[in-house]
C-alpha cells in the first residue's frame, strides 16, 4: 500500500545516507513484485538495467562500480532487493532485506494478501514459481559459485508473519556458503522497526 515516497515519509533515510555519503534512489515499482510480469511491466529489467544506467547518466558523480552499488527493501521490497543481488549480481554487490517476503510461491499459495489473479499477473500460475527465475531459493543455488555472488544482510522480527520465510532463507544461504549477516529481534511488520534497521543496513553498506 506504499509507494516510492514511503521511505522519505516514514524513516530518516535521507539523514542516514547523508552521514555515509550515499546516494539513495527510490523508484516506483507498482505492485509488480520486482519481476518482469506475466501481465504487466518488466519491473526487474527496469530496476537492474534501465534505472542504473539512467541514474548514472543524470548524475555523473555516481559510481559505476559494482562494489559501490547496493539494493535494499522491506517486505515485497526485501524480495526485490535479494532478487537484484542473486539475479543481477554483476550490478549489485550487496543487498539488504528487512522482513522480506522471500518465498514467492508461499505468498501466492498461502499469503492471503491478494486475490489469485494478482499473483498470476506477476508470476503466472503459482505452481510454476518453484525452480523458476522468480524463485529466490533456486536463484541462490544458481548464484552460489558465481564471481558475482552478493553479500547479504537480513533482519526480521520474531513476531513477523514472514518470520518463517526469513528463517528458511537464512538457513538456505548459510548452507550454500553465502556471506550473510543475519539479525532478528522482537518486532513485527511495522515501520517502527524498519526505521531502526535500515540505519544498520546503511552502516553495513
PEVEN-V854870 format. One record per pair of residues at least 24 apart in sequence whose ideal C-beta (glycine too) atoms are under 7 Angstrom apart, sorted by the first residue. I is the first residue (numbers start at 1). GAP is how many residues later the second one is. D is the distance in whole Angstrom. If there is no record, write none. Layout:
# PEVEN-V854870
i->[I	I]
gap->[GAP	GAP]
d->[D	D]
This chain:
# PEVEN-V854870
i->[3	4	10	10	11	11	11	11	12	13	16	16	16	17	20	22	22	23	23	25	27	29	32	33	33	33	33	34	34	34	35	35	35	37	37	38	38	38	38	38	39	40	44	47	48	48	48	52	66	66	66	67	69	70	70	70	71	72	72	72	73	74	74	74	75	75	75	75	76	78	79	79	82	82	83	83	85	85	86	86	86	86	86	87	87	89	89	89	89	89	90	92	93	93	94	94	94	95	95	96	96	96	97	98	98	98	98	99	99	99	99	99	100	100	100	101	101	102	102	102	102	103	103	104	104	104	105	105	105	106	136	137	140	140	140	141	144	144	149	151	152	152	152	153	153	153	154	154	155	155	155	156	157	157	157	157	157	157	158	158	158	159	159	159	160	160	160	161	162]
gap->[25	24	181	185	180	183	184	187	183	185	182	183	186	185	182	180	183	36	39	30	24	51	90	43	46	71	89	45	46	49	87	88	99	84	85	82	83	84	85	86	82	81	39	37	36	40	43	39	24	25	27	26	24	24	25	135	24	24	126	129	24	24	25	120	24	25	26	114	25	24	25	57	54	70	53	56	65	67	50	53	54	57	64	46	52	54	57	59	60	61	58	58	57	58	56	57	111	55	57	57	105	108	57	57	96	99	100	57	58	61	63	90	54	62	66	61	64	34	63	64	67	62	65	25	30	31	24	25	30	59	33	35	32	33	36	35	32	33	29	28	26	27	28	28	48	51	26	28	28	29	42	28	27	28	29	30	31	36	26	27	28	27	28	29	27	28	29	28	27]
d->[6	4	4	7	7	7	4	6	7	6	7	5	5	6	6	7	7	7	6	6	6	7	6	6	7	7	4	7	3	6	6	7	5	6	5	7	6	7	6	4	5	6	7	6	6	4	6	6	6	6	5	5	6	5	7	5	5	4	7	5	7	4	5	5	6	7	5	7	5	7	7	7	6	7	6	7	3	7	6	4	6	5	7	7	6	6	6	3	6	5	5	6	6	7	6	5	6	5	6	4	4	7	5	5	5	5	7	5	7	5	6	6	7	7	6	6	7	5	5	6	5	5	7	5	5	7	4	5	7	6	7	6	6	6	6	7	5	7	7	4	6	7	5	5	5	5	7	5	5	7	5	6	7	7	6	3	5	6	6	7	6	7	6	4	7	5	5	6	7]
